[in-house]
Amino acid sequence: MKKVAVITESSSCVPREMVDQYGIRVLPLILVIEDRSYRDGVDMTSREFYELLTKVKRLPTSSSPSPGEYLEVFTELSRDSDSIFCVSLPPHLGMAYNAAMEAKRLAREILPEMSIEVFPCRGPALTQAFIAQAAAEAANAGESLARVVKAANDRMDKMHAFAVLDTFYYLAKGGRIPRAAAWAGSLFKIKPILDATNDVKLCERTRTKKRALERLLEIMEQRAQGRPVHVNLMHANDPDEAQNLKAAIMRQLNCVEFYITDFTPVIGAHTGPGTLGVAFYSDVNDSEEG
């Protein structure tokens, strides 16, 4: 029996290789398109979603699983583990965290012996996968729930995340980032870089996507400070641009781990097609820790 089971939401865009290697359970968020609900990344592929996005009259919306759905998964995981660690979106970016916390409360009645920790990330979904990975690494090494929590916190402290958007239209219309509406009005035809490490902040304004990606590379170099980096590169229906950006990152940084992942439909509904995001962290050597 495993000491700690690790679960996160589909917003994390956890690469399939990471899911398979570390045994991370992914709970799909809900995508609502013209009054019909889809399980994120299950009932519709990313490609199908972006094709549909060009045809719908109303922009898609998203919602979290219900407390009952979290509870169902918690119950399932309890059969093979002593405790559960759930990596969730921050409370201000949706109802996922609150739903997971309600499921934790309900679990006290039916799973009284099960310890459950619901861990909110500081910022949006970009950093979520690497935080879940750190938790799963500790769990697979047989660590206690307390040590798994520490591993997740330590990884979160190292994370950086940035996104380059083609347009603010979707972010502004979605309403999850209230400031985006003001940004959209003042940055027409500007390709913005957003800092999504701890919250969503407007980092820089560039006139072309080419310049935005060049500047993104410069920012990554500054943050890495010459240390080896682990990178998760996410894209919204732009695989060619993602491959080009990967090649540029690999040339300029010492990448010891690299993933390319589709933004799931739920994330793509809020960012719009053409968005590129990177989440990364640097290895710290012994002298730096001392």
Backbone as CSV, one residue per row, in Angstrom:
resi,resn,N_x,N_y,N_z,CA_x,CA_y,CA_z,C_x,C_y,C_z
1,MET,0.843,-1.200,0.000,0.000,0.000,0.000,0.875,1.245,0.000
2,LYS,0.472,2.230,-0.783,1.206,3.486,-0.893,0.880,4.371,0.300
3,LYS,1.874,5.070,0.806,1.609,5.973,1.928,0.740,7.148,1.515
4,VAL,1.105,7.787,0.398,0.406,9.009,-0.028,0.042,8.905,-1.509
5,ALA,-1.230,9.114,-1.822,-1.682,9.219,-3.207,-1.736,10.696,-3.582
6,VAL,-1.337,11.020,-4.804,-1.297,12.411,-5.260,-2.318,12.596,-6.373
7,ILE,-3.125,13.633,-6.221,-4.149,13.957,-7.208,-4.079,15.448,-7.512
8,THR,-4.382,15.803,-8.753,-4.472,17.209,-9.139,-5.549,17.358,-10.196
9,GLU,-5.867,18.588,-10.562,-6.916,18.822,-11.546,-6.332,18.935,-12.952
10,SER,-7.193,18.767,-13.946,-6.730,18.787,-15.330,-6.161,20.133,-15.738
11,SER,-6.494,21.189,-15.009,-5.936,22.514,-15.285,-4.420,22.518,-15.212
12,SER,-3.857,21.558,-14.505,-2.410,21.477,-14.322,-1.662,21.165,-15.607
13,CYS,-2.376,20.641,-16.625,-1.707,20.250,-17.881,-0.516,19.325,-17.590
14,VAL,-0.718,18.366,-16.703,0.357,17.425,-16.382,0.682,16.616,-17.631
15,PRO,1.941,16.605,-18.069,2.299,15.808,-19.243,1.993,14.329,-19.013
16,ARG,1.581,13.647,-20.070,1.230,12.229,-19.965,2.400,11.410,-19.429
17,GLU,3.618,11.748,-19.848,4.786,11.015,-19.350,4.910,11.138,-17.836
18,MET,4.586,12.324,-17.316,4.675,12.571,-15.881,3.600,11.778,-15.126
19,VAL,2.404,11.765,-15.688,1.314,10.989,-15.092,1.701,9.520,-14.992
20,ASP,2.226,8.981,-16.097,2.582,7.562,-16.131,3.753,7.241,-15.208
21,GLN,4.762,8.112,-15.192,5.951,7.834,-14.397,5.693,7.914,-12.902
22,TYR,4.900,8.895,-12.479,4.746,9.146,-11.047,3.397,8.702,-10.477
23,GLY,2.494,8.240,-11.343,1.208,7.774,-10.848,0.323,8.872,-10.303
24,ILE,0.375,10.052,-10.931,-0.458,11.183,-10.499,-1.877,10.996,-11.031
25,ARG,-2.850,11.138,-10.169,-4.246,11.039,-10.600,-4.726,12.428,-11.029
26,VAL,-5.339,12.504,-12.189,-5.809,13.780,-12.729,-7.336,13.766,-12.769
27,LEU,-7.938,14.734,-12.091,-9.385,14.864,-12.067,-9.800,15.936,-13.069
28,PRO,-10.624,15.594,-14.059,-10.967,16.596,-15.083,-11.890,17.689,-14.557
29,LEU,-11.560,18.935,-14.904,-12.493,20.032,-14.704,-13.608,19.917,-15.746
30,ILE,-14.595,20.786,-15.636,-15.762,20.708,-16.518,-15.763,21.894,-17.477
31,LEU,-15.896,21.603,-18.747,-15.982,22.616,-19.792,-17.424,22.681,-20.278
32,VAL,-18.001,23.871,-20.315,-19.388,24.050,-20.747,-19.400,24.823,-22.061
33,ILE,-19.897,24.164,-23.103,-19.965,24.771,-24.428,-21.418,24.754,-24.879
34,GLU,-22.007,25.952,-24.957,-23.395,26.106,-25.384,-24.308,25.120,-24.663
35,ASP,-24.218,25.189,-23.328,-25.087,24.436,-22.406,-24.814,22.933,-22.357
36,ARG,-23.764,22.490,-22.981,-23.397,21.076,-22.901,-22.081,20.961,-22.146
37,SER,-22.001,20.000,-21.219,-20.822,19.834,-20.377,-19.911,18.733,-20.905
38,TYR,-18.611,18.998,-20.819,-17.594,18.037,-21.236,-16.553,17.924,-20.133
39,ARG,-16.032,16.722,-19.939,-14.922,16.541,-19.005,-13.631,16.957,-19.712
40,ASP,-12.920,17.850,-19.081,-11.733,18.457,-19.678,-10.707,17.392,-20.055
41,GLY,-10.348,17.357,-21.339,-9.330,16.430,-21.803,-9.770,14.987,-21.902
42,VAL,-11.050,14.712,-21.590,-11.572,13.338,-21.646,-12.593,13.208,-22.766
43,ASP,-13.612,14.065,-22.746,-14.691,13.987,-23.722,-14.370,14.726,-25.020
44,MET,-13.300,15.511,-25.002,-12.954,16.299,-26.181,-11.445,16.528,-26.179
45,THR,-10.809,16.295,-27.326,-9.381,16.559,-27.422,-9.144,18.055,-27.586
46,SER,-7.914,18.472,-27.372,-7.577,19.884,-27.551,-7.841,20.341,-28.977
47,ARG,-7.480,19.504,-29.947,-7.682,19.886,-31.348,-9.167,20.063,-31.656
48,GLU,-9.991,19.130,-31.180,-11.438,19.241,-31.395,-11.992,20.515,-30.757
49,PHE,-11.461,20.828,-29.570,-11.956,22.022,-28.886,-11.642,23.293,-29.676
50,TYR,-10.408,23.431,-30.142,-10.038,24.672,-30.828,-10.761,24.805,-32.170
51,GLU,-11.072,23.679,-32.800,-11.882,23.739,-34.020,-13.288,24.221,-33.692
52,LEU,-13.832,23.730,-32.595,-15.176,24.128,-32.186,-15.215,25.582,-31.723
53,LEU,-14.128,26.061,-31.140,-14.076,27.419,-30.598,-14.331,28.468,-31.675
54,THR,-13.957,28.168,-32.909,-14.150,29.131,-34.004,-15.599,29.185,-34.487
55,LYS,-16.412,28.230,-34.035,-17.781,28.121,-34.553,-18.850,28.506,-33.534
56,VAL,-18.521,28.495,-32.253,-19.546,28.723,-31.233,-19.954,30.187,-31.180
57,LYS,-21.205,30.418,-30.783,-21.718,31.786,-30.672,-21.389,32.398,-29.317
58,ARG,-21.302,31.559,-28.305,-20.963,32.017,-26.951,-19.658,31.375,-26.529
59,LEU,-18.817,32.138,-25.869,-17.549,31.590,-25.416,-17.782,30.498,-24.374
60,PRO,-16.992,29.438,-24.401,-17.123,28.377,-23.402,-16.832,28.904,-22.002
61,THR,-17.393,28.239,-21.036,-17.092,28.514,-19.631,-16.582,27.234,-18.990
62,SER,-16.129,27.354,-17.762,-15.612,26.171,-17.073,-16.091,26.160,-15.635
63,SER,-16.056,24.984,-15.046,-16.414,24.854,-13.641,-15.604,23.715,-13.036
64,SER,-15.583,23.672,-11.723,-14.847,22.623,-11.037,-15.718,21.379,-10.902
65,PRO,-15.108,20.229,-10.644,-15.905,19.072,-10.244,-16.642,19.388,-8.941
66,SER,-17.704,18.661,-8.687,-18.461,18.861,-7.456,-17.722,18.242,-6.277
67,PRO,-18.056,18.648,-5.045,-17.476,17.978,-3.877,-17.692,16.467,-3.921
68,GLY,-18.854,16.057,-4.441,-19.120,14.627,-4.543,-18.156,13.908,-5.468
69,GLU,-17.754,14.577,-6.560,-16.800,13.957,-7.485,-15.416,13.852,-6.852
70,TYR,-15.005,14.900,-6.112,-13.745,14.786,-5.374,-13.827,13.652,-4.354
71,LEU,-14.936,13.588,-3.641,-15.094,12.566,-2.609,-15.039,11.165,-3.205
72,GLU,-15.640,11.005,-4.369,-15.610,9.698,-5.036,-14.178,9.272,-5.338
73,VAL,-13.365,10.221,-5.825,-11.969,9.891,-6.135,-11.177,9.673,-4.843
74,PHE,-11.423,10.499,-3.828,-10.747,10.295,-2.548,-11.038,8.893,-2.010
75,THR,-12.284,8.467,-2.125,-12.669,7.134,-1.642,-11.948,6.044,-2.418
76,GLU,-11.870,6.217,-3.731,-11.163,5.243,-4.563,-9.682,5.167,-4.192
77,LEU,-9.052,6.333,-4.029,-7.620,6.351,-3.704,-7.351,5.793,-2.310
78,SER,-8.320,5.889,-1.421,-8.124,5.417,-0.046,-7.955,3.908,0.026
79,ARG,-8.369,3.190,-1.015,-8.259,1.734,-1.005,-6.815,1.272,-1.119
80,ASP,-5.960,2.131,-1.672,-4.563,1.731,-1.896,-3.557,2.686,-1.279
81,SER,-4.006,3.585,-0.410,-3.075,4.541,0.195,-3.529,4.906,1.601
82,ASP,-2.582,5.378,2.386,-2.866,5.774,3.767,-3.347,7.213,3.875
83,SER,-2.969,8.050,2.888,-3.341,9.462,2.916,-3.374,9.993,1.494
84,ILE,-3.924,11.210,1.349,-4.129,11.791,0.023,-3.626,13.229,0.022
85,PHE,-2.920,13.581,-1.042,-2.434,14.947,-1.224,-3.025,15.471,-2.518
86,CYS,-3.830,16.519,-2.421,-4.538,17.084,-3.574,-3.969,18.457,-3.907
87,VAL,-3.359,18.586,-5.068,-2.800,19.856,-5.536,-3.877,20.574,-6.333
88,SER,-4.273,21.761,-5.867,-5.439,22.427,-6.442,-5.107,23.849,-6.902
89,LEU,-5.999,24.375,-7.719,-5.927,25.784,-8.099,-6.145,26.669,-6.871
90,PRO,-5.641,27.896,-6.887,-5.896,28.799,-5.762,-7.373,29.175,-5.690
91,PRO,-7.884,29.460,-4.504,-9.323,29.742,-4.341,-9.836,30.899,-5.193
92,HIS,-8.972,31.906,-5.468,-9.469,33.066,-6.211,-9.601,32.815,-7.710
93,LEU,-9.197,31.640,-8.175,-9.288,31.337,-9.603,-10.319,30.250,-9.895
94,GLY,-11.302,30.113,-9.053,-12.358,29.131,-9.308,-12.774,28.428,-8.029
95,MET,-13.664,27.463,-8.190,-14.242,26.771,-7.043,-13.598,25.416,-6.758
96,ALA,-12.556,25.068,-7.490,-11.956,23.748,-7.323,-11.454,23.531,-5.890
97,TYR,-10.713,24.493,-5.366,-10.167,24.346,-4.014,-11.289,24.199,-2.993
98,ASN,-12.318,25.026,-3.093,-13.421,24.949,-2.142,-14.157,23.619,-2.243
99,ALA,-14.326,23.117,-3.477,-14.985,21.831,-3.656,-14.156,20.704,-3.047
100,ALA,-12.836,20.756,-3.237,-11.957,19.739,-2.652,-11.976,19.810,-1.125
101,MET,-12.014,21.023,-0.581,-12.071,21.173,0.870,-13.390,20.643,1.440
102,GLU,-14.485,20.864,0.727,-15.774,20.326,1.166,-15.752,18.797,1.119
103,ALA,-15.124,18.235,0.076,-14.986,16.781,-0.003,-14.137,16.251,1.149
104,LYS,-13.109,16.985,1.517,-12.288,16.589,2.668,-13.135,16.554,3.938
105,ARG,-14.009,17.559,4.098,-14.884,17.591,5.278,-15.830,16.394,5.280
106,LEU,-16.424,16.106,4.122,-17.340,14.973,4.016,-16.625,13.644,4.258
107,ALA,-15.352,13.597,3.855,-14.585,12.355,4.005,-14.348,11.986,5.462
108,ARG,-14.409,12.963,6.345,-14.202,12.650,7.771,-15.243,11.665,8.278
109,GLU,-16.431,11.666,7.659,-17.500,10.766,8.091,-17.313,9.358,7.550
110,ILE,-16.930,9.248,6.275,-16.873,7.915,5.651,-15.456,7.354,5.569
111,LEU,-14.459,8.222,5.725,-13.055,7.785,5.694,-12.332,8.341,6.916
112,PRO,-12.774,7.981,8.115,-12.227,8.621,9.324,-10.741,8.381,9.552
113,GLU,-10.197,7.322,8.982,-8.779,7.011,9.173,-7.885,7.657,8.126
114,MET,-8.489,8.292,7.135,-7.731,8.829,5.998,-7.346,10.290,6.228
115,SER,-6.050,10.585,6.116,-5.572,11.969,6.183,-5.579,12.550,4.773
116,ILE,-6.191,13.721,4.622,-6.292,14.370,3.316,-5.783,15.797,3.441
117,GLU,-4.864,16.164,2.568,-4.329,17.527,2.522,-4.688,18.141,1.174
118,VAL,-5.377,19.283,1.197,-5.689,20.014,-0.033,-4.751,21.213,-0.103
119,PHE,-3.942,21.253,-1.154,-2.824,22.194,-1.253,-3.096,23.193,-2.376
120,PRO,-3.371,24.465,-2.049,-3.614,25.447,-3.107,-2.309,26.010,-3.671
121,CYS,-2.175,26.002,-4.984,-1.034,26.686,-5.603,-1.205,28.192,-5.426
122,ARG,-0.108,28.912,-5.547,-0.182,30.369,-5.377,-0.763,31.059,-6.596
123,GLY,-0.489,30.519,-7.750,-0.894,31.175,-8.979,-1.706,30.249,-9.859
124,PRO,-1.907,30.627,-11.120,-2.728,29.832,-12.030,-2.068,28.517,-12.404
125,ALA,-2.676,27.833,-13.336,-2.380,26.418,-13.543,-0.971,26.103,-14.040
126,LEU,-0.234,27.058,-14.565,1.020,26.741,-15.234,2.014,26.002,-14.336
127,THR,2.073,26.355,-13.050,3.055,25.733,-12.155,2.549,24.433,-11.529
128,GLN,1.290,24.133,-11.723,0.634,23.061,-10.990,1.250,21.686,-11.252
129,ALA,1.646,21.416,-12.488,2.169,20.095,-12.841,3.467,19.792,-12.102
130,PHE,4.398,20.750,-12.090,5.681,20.497,-11.421,5.512,20.374,-9.905
131,ILE,4.525,21.070,-9.339,4.269,20.941,-7.903,3.708,19.551,-7.608
132,ALA,2.804,19.077,-8.454,2.278,17.722,-8.295,3.387,16.688,-8.469
133,GLN,4.301,16.952,-9.407,5.425,16.037,-9.619,6.289,15.928,-8.370
134,ALA,6.596,17.076,-7.744,7.425,17.053,-6.532,6.748,16.249,-5.429
135,ALA,5.435,16.442,-5.280,4.691,15.689,-4.277,4.728,14.195,-4.584
136,ALA,4.545,13.851,-5.849,4.530,12.437,-6.236,5.906,11.783,-6.082
137,GLU,6.965,12.534,-6.371,8.316,12.004,-6.162,8.520,11.627,-4.697
138,ALA,8.115,12.519,-3.796,8.245,12.251,-2.374,7.361,11.078,-1.961
139,ALA,6.143,11.044,-2.486,5.224,9.955,-2.149,5.758,8.609,-2.618
140,ASN,6.301,8.576,-3.834,6.834,7.325,-4.373,8.087,6.861,-3.645
141,ALA,8.755,7.798,-2.973,9.928,7.439,-2.165,9.525,6.950,-0.768
142,GLY,8.218,6.885,-0.516,7.737,6.393,0.762,7.670,7.423,1.859
143,GLU,7.733,8.703,1.496,7.720,9.763,2.507,6.324,9.909,3.128
144,SER,6.294,10.497,4.308,5.037,10.752,5.003,4.285,11.897,4.334
145,LEU,3.018,12.074,4.695,2.232,13.175,4.153,2.879,14.522,4.479
146,ALA,3.410,14.671,5.669,4.066,15.928,6.052,5.259,16.221,5.148
147,ARG,6.025,15.194,4.813,7.179,15.390,3.925,6.737,15.665,2.492
148,VAL,5.617,15.091,2.080,5.073,15.372,0.753,4.647,16.834,0.667
149,VAL,4.009,17.331,1.717,3.616,18.738,1.761,4.844,19.635,1.665
150,LYS,5.891,19.279,2.393,7.126,20.073,2.353,7.736,20.066,0.948
151,ALA,7.735,18.907,0.302,8.293,18.817,-1.049,7.529,19.725,-2.013
152,ALA,6.208,19.761,-1.876,5.393,20.617,-2.739,5.674,22.093,-2.467
153,ASN,5.786,22.451,-1.199,6.096,23.843,-0.849,7.466,24.260,-1.361
154,ASP,8.446,23.375,-1.207,9.795,23.682,-1.673,9.817,23.895,-3.185
155,ARG,9.095,23.040,-3.915,9.049,23.189,-5.368,8.325,24.474,-5.749
156,MET,7.237,24.791,-5.065,6.487,26.001,-5.389,7.358,27.243,-5.204
157,ASP,8.224,27.233,-4.199,9.109,28.371,-3.953,10.113,28.580,-5.090
158,LYS,10.399,27.527,-5.861,11.378,27.620,-6.941,10.751,27.979,-8.295
159,MET,9.428,27.920,-8.390,8.773,27.980,-9.683,8.751,29.380,-10.288
160,HIS,8.800,29.397,-11.618,8.559,30.598,-12.416,7.599,30.199,-13.537
161,ALA,6.732,31.123,-13.924,5.791,30.817,-15.001,5.451,32.088,-15.768
162,PHE,5.457,31.968,-17.090,5.146,33.105,-17.958,4.299,32.619,-19.141
163,ALA,3.519,33.528,-19.689,2.696,33.193,-20.854,2.736,34.341,-21.850
164,VAL,2.754,33.982,-23.117,2.648,34.945,-24.213,1.305,34.724,-24.885
165,LEU,0.472,35.764,-24.901,-0.871,35.667,-25.463,-0.932,36.295,-26.847
166,ASP,-1.749,35.690,-27.711,-2.038,36.318,-29.000,-3.011,37.464,-28.838
167,THR,-3.910,37.332,-27.849,-4.953,38.333,-27.632,-5.425,38.283,-26.184
168,PHE,-5.875,39.415,-25.672,-6.474,39.466,-24.338,-7.976,39.157,-24.373
169,TYR,-8.525,38.960,-25.562,-9.974,38.841,-25.715,-10.561,37.767,-24.796
170,TYR,-9.986,36.578,-24.843,-10.557,35.458,-24.082,-10.363,35.645,-22.585
171,LEU,-9.204,36.127,-22.186,-8.935,36.338,-20.762,-9.863,37.416,-20.202
172,ALA,-10.103,38.451,-20.991,-10.985,39.533,-20.546,-12.428,39.071,-20.459
173,LYS,-12.885,38.320,-21.461,-14.270,37.861,-21.485,-14.539,36.803,-20.423
174,GLY,-13.511,36.018,-20.091,-13.702,34.940,-19.122,-13.974,35.424,-17.718
175,GLY,-13.439,36.589,-17.363,-13.733,37.185,-16.067,-12.935,36.649,-14.897
176,ARG,-12.079,35.653,-15.105,-11.307,35.099,-13.991,-10.210,36.059,-13.535
177,ILE,-9.709,36.851,-14.472,-8.677,37.838,-14.156,-9.287,39.213,-14.386
178,PRO,-9.868,39.847,-13.367,-10.600,41.100,-13.565,-9.799,42.182,-14.265
179,ARG,-8.497,42.235,-14.020,-7.671,43.289,-14.620,-7.506,43.117,-16.120
180,ALA,-7.786,41.902,-16.614,-7.560,41.625,-18.031,-8.422,42.496,-18.930
181,ALA,-9.613,42.854,-18.470,-10.482,43.704,-19.291,-9.840,45.070,-19.522
182,ALA,-9.236,45.626,-18.478,-8.546,46.913,-18.615,-7.313,46.769,-19.495
183,TRP,-6.579,45.666,-19.327,-5.408,45.442,-20.169,-5.815,45.346,-21.635
184,ALA,-6.911,44.628,-21.892,-7.351,44.423,-23.277,-7.677,45.750,-23.942
185,GLY,-8.304,46.655,-23.184,-8.679,47.935,-23.755,-7.499,48.829,-24.063
186,SER,-6.406,48.666,-23.319,-5.263,49.565,-23.493,-4.132,48.950,-24.304
187,LEU,-4.259,47.671,-24.624,-3.159,46.985,-25.312,-3.609,46.367,-26.630
188,PHE,-4.417,47.078,-27.360,-4.885,46.569,-28.646,-3.706,46.314,-29.584
189,LYS,-3.693,45.122,-30.154,-2.658,44.693,-31.097,-1.259,44.621,-30.477
190,ILE,-1.211,44.517,-29.162,0.063,44.310,-28.478,0.149,42.854,-28.050
191,LYS,1.329,42.245,-28.161,1.520,40.869,-27.716,2.093,40.906,-26.300
192,PRO,1.284,40.627,-25.298,1.727,40.767,-23.913,2.445,39.532,-23.393
193,ILE,3.326,39.748,-22.420,3.919,38.671,-21.633,3.346,38.788,-20.230
194,LEU,2.749,37.704,-19.754,2.177,37.690,-18.410,3.080,36.895,-17.477
195,ASP,3.280,37.418,-16.282,3.966,36.682,-15.233,2.890,35.943,-14.447
196,ALA,2.892,34.614,-14.521,1.870,33.797,-13.868,2.465,32.949,-12.760
197,THR,3.509,33.451,-12.124,4.193,32.672,-11.093,3.361,32.570,-9.821
198,ASN,2.944,33.701,-9.288,2.180,33.708,-8.046,0.762,34.205,-8.230
199,ASP,0.560,35.073,-9.177,-0.758,35.534,-9.575,-0.624,35.807,-11.059
200,VAL,-1.511,36.567,-11.642,-1.349,36.932,-13.046,-1.074,38.432,-13.113
201,LYS,0.136,38.768,-13.559,0.535,40.169,-13.666,1.006,40.446,-15.087
202,LEU,0.733,41.642,-15.545,1.251,42.063,-16.843,2.734,42.340,-16.682
203,CYS,3.545,41.551,-17.367,4.994,41.648,-17.209,5.594,42.640,-18.196
204,GLU,5.308,42.437,-19.481,5.862,43.315,-20.506,4.922,43.401,-21.700
205,ARG,5.069,44.471,-22.472,4.277,44.677,-23.683,5.231,44.655,-24.871
206,THR,4.931,43.846,-25.851,5.753,43.812,-27.065,4.833,43.975,-28.276
207,ARG,5.395,44.426,-29.374,4.571,44.727,-30.543,4.345,43.511,-31.436
208,THR,5.228,42.526,-31.352,5.074,41.333,-32.180,5.276,40.093,-31.327
209,LYS,4.727,38.982,-31.798,4.906,37.734,-31.063,6.370,37.297,-31.110
210,LYS,7.030,37.565,-32.222,8.447,37.219,-32.338,9.254,37.902,-31.240
211,ARG,9.003,39.182,-31.034,9.726,39.908,-29.990,9.322,39.416,-28.609
212,ALA,8.042,39.064,-28.443,7.581,38.551,-27.154,8.316,37.265,-26.784
213,LEU,8.500,36.383,-27.754,9.187,35.121,-27.480,10.682,35.339,-27.243
214,GLU,11.272,36.297,-27.958,12.674,36.644,-27.700,12.836,37.169,-26.279
215,ARG,11.918,38.016,-25.892,11.986,38.580,-24.536,11.726,37.515,-23.487
216,LEU,10.836,36.576,-23.779,10.578,35.468,-22.862,11.854,34.666,-22.612
217,LEU,12.609,34.414,-23.658,13.881,33.699,-23.511,14.855,34.475,-22.627
218,GLU,14.899,35.776,-22.817,15.790,36.602,-21.995,15.388,36.531,-20.524
219,ILE,14.091,36.570,-20.265,13.605,36.488,-18.889,13.954,35.131,-18.278
220,MET,13.791,34.066,-19.050,14.121,32.730,-18.547,15.605,32.627,-18.199
221,GLU,16.444,33.200,-19.062,17.884,33.191,-18.786,18.202,33.945,-17.503
222,GLN,17.582,35.082,-17.319,17.805,35.880,-16.100,17.389,35.106,-14.858
223,ARG,16.241,34.440,-14.916,15.741,33.710,-13.757,16.567,32.448,-13.486
224,ALA,17.035,31.780,-14.539,17.800,30.538,-14.364,19.180,30.795,-13.766
225,GLN,19.776,31.935,-14.052,21.086,32.309,-13.511,22.155,31.237,-13.769
226,GLY,22.097,30.658,-14.952,23.111,29.689,-15.345,22.923,28.294,-14.786
227,ARG,21.897,28.087,-13.977,21.672,26.774,-13.378,20.865,25.871,-14.322
228,PRO,20.964,24.558,-14.158,20.116,23.649,-14.942,18.645,23.909,-14.651
229,VAL,17.804,23.749,-15.675,16.386,24.037,-15.510,15.518,22.857,-15.950
230,HIS,14.333,22.814,-15.370,13.286,21.861,-15.730,12.152,22.688,-16.323
231,VAL,11.664,22.295,-17.498,10.726,23.144,-18.240,9.492,22.344,-18.655
232,ASN,8.320,22.950,-18.453,7.085,22.453,-19.044,6.556,23.551,-19.962
233,LEU,6.581,23.288,-21.256,6.145,24.247,-22.275,4.748,23.859,-22.739
234,MET,3.790,24.763,-22.561,2.398,24.491,-22.909,1.970,25.384,-24.068
235,HIS,1.130,24.843,-24.933,0.676,25.640,-26.075,-0.806,25.412,-26.314
236,ALA,-1.464,26.434,-26.865,-2.878,26.371,-27.203,-3.012,26.250,-28.713
237,ASN,-2.986,25.011,-29.187,-3.188,24.702,-30.605,-2.136,25.340,-31.511
238,ASP,-0.893,25.342,-31.055,0.189,25.892,-31.868,1.436,25.018,-31.706
239,PRO,1.363,23.750,-32.136,2.483,22.832,-31.926,3.767,23.232,-32.634
240,ASP,3.652,23.840,-33.817,4.859,24.240,-34.553,5.607,25.337,-33.803
241,GLU,4.861,26.344,-33.327,5.494,27.422,-32.560,6.100,26.876,-31.272
242,ALA,5.428,25.910,-30.671,5.946,25.300,-29.441,7.260,24.581,-29.709
243,GLN,7.341,23.860,-30.819,8.589,23.167,-31.155,9.710,24.160,-31.438
244,ASN,9.384,25.264,-32.096,10.399,26.289,-32.357,10.904,26.908,-31.054
245,LEU,9.968,27.165,-30.140,10.361,27.745,-28.862,11.184,26.752,-28.056
246,LYS,10.812,25.485,-28.109,11.602,24.460,-27.406,13.039,24.462,-27.906
247,ALA,13.202,24.495,-29.218,14.552,24.482,-29.795,15.355,25.682,-29.312
248,ALA,14.720,26.847,-29.254,15.417,28.059,-28.805,15.788,27.947,-27.321
249,ILE,14.885,27.440,-26.511,15.173,27.277,-25.082,16.314,26.288,-24.877
250,MET,16.274,25.192,-25.628,17.322,24.163,-25.490,18.682,24.716,-25.894
251,ARG,18.711,25.623,-26.863,19.980,26.218,-27.283,20.553,27.143,-26.210
252,GLN,19.696,27.856,-25.518,20.160,28.920,-24.637,20.245,28.519,-23.159
253,LEU,19.541,27.465,-22.775,19.532,27.062,-21.370,19.967,25.612,-21.231
254,ASN,20.441,25.284,-20.060,20.831,23.909,-19.751,19.606,23.167,-19.221
255,CYS,18.869,22.538,-20.125,17.602,21.887,-19.766,17.857,20.420,-19.414
256,VAL,17.577,20.061,-18.200,17.757,18.670,-17.767,16.445,17.895,-17.801
257,GLU,15.351,18.589,-17.999,14.035,17.953,-18.110,13.157,18.888,-18.924
258,PHE,12.464,18.338,-19.918,11.677,19.196,-20.813,10.424,18.452,-21.259
259,TYR,9.288,19.106,-21.100,8.011,18.572,-21.567,7.347,19.591,-22.494
260,ILE,6.636,19.087,-23.494,5.725,19.923,-24.274,4.325,19.366,-24.067
261,THR,3.389,20.227,-23.697,2.052,19.806,-23.329,1.017,20.713,-23.979
262,ASP,-0.088,20.126,-24.401,-1.220,20.944,-24.840,-1.849,21.634,-23.629
263,PHE,-2.206,22.912,-23.780,-3.130,23.492,-22.822,-4.448,22.720,-22.951
264,THR,-4.978,22.235,-21.855,-6.240,21.514,-21.934,-7.338,22.473,-22.389
265,PRO,-8.467,21.947,-22.894,-9.552,22.828,-23.338,-9.990,23.850,-22.295
266,VAL,-10.035,23.459,-21.016,-10.453,24.414,-19.988,-9.505,25.610,-19.928
267,ILE,-8.210,25.369,-19.995,-7.258,26.476,-19.977,-7.325,27.258,-21.287
268,GLY,-7.430,26.547,-22.403,-7.531,27.217,-23.696,-8.758,28.102,-23.814
269,ALA,-9.832,27.733,-23.126,-11.043,28.552,-23.150,-10.797,29.922,-22.530
270,HIS,-9.854,30.004,-21.593,-9.568,31.276,-20.913,-8.425,32.049,-21.560
271,THR,-7.505,31.350,-22.235,-6.367,32.047,-22.834,-6.548,32.330,-24.318
272,GLY,-7.333,31.480,-25.001,-7.498,31.607,-26.436,-6.406,30.874,-27.198
273,PRO,-6.640,30.570,-28.472,-5.645,29.857,-29.281,-4.387,30.691,-29.482
274,GLY,-3.281,29.985,-29.695,-2.009,30.660,-29.957,-1.215,31.011,-28.725
275,THR,-1.779,30.805,-27.540,-1.044,31.111,-26.312,0.088,30.112,-26.097
276,LEU,1.206,30.619,-25.642,2.342,29.783,-25.254,2.671,30.087,-23.797
277,GLY,2.860,29.050,-22.999,3.206,29.230,-21.598,4.383,28.368,-21.212
278,VAL,5.209,28.861,-20.307,6.314,28.059,-19.784,6.298,28.108,-18.266
279,ALA,6.444,26.944,-17.676,6.684,26.831,-16.242,8.045,26.184,-16.083
280,PHE,8.876,26.738,-15.204,10.226,26.180,-15.058,10.761,26.469,-13.662
281,TYR,11.726,25.650,-13.276,12.439,25.894,-12.024,13.877,25.465,-12.206
282,SER,14.753,26.010,-11.373,16.182,25.737,-11.459,16.611,24.824,-10.334
283,ASP,17.573,23.965,-10.658,18.204,23.180,-9.601,19.091,24.078,-8.769
284,VAL,19.114,23.844,-7.477,19.943,24.624,-6.557,21.011,23.700,-5.991
285,ASN,22.276,24.132,-6.092,23.350,23.275,-5.580,23.515,23.422,-4.074
286,ASP,24.355,22.584,-3.504,24.520,22.545,-2.038,25.014,23.869,-1.474
287,SER,25.926,24.526,-2.181,26.489,25.775,-1.650,25.425,26.862,-1.611
288,GLU,24.511,26.864,-2.607,23.444,27.857,-2.611,22.455,27.604,-1.488
289,GLU,22.180,26.321,-1.215,21.276,26.003,-0.115,21.881,26.375,1.236
290,GLY,23.206,26.245,1.319,23.881,26.593,2.579,23.980,28.068,2.768
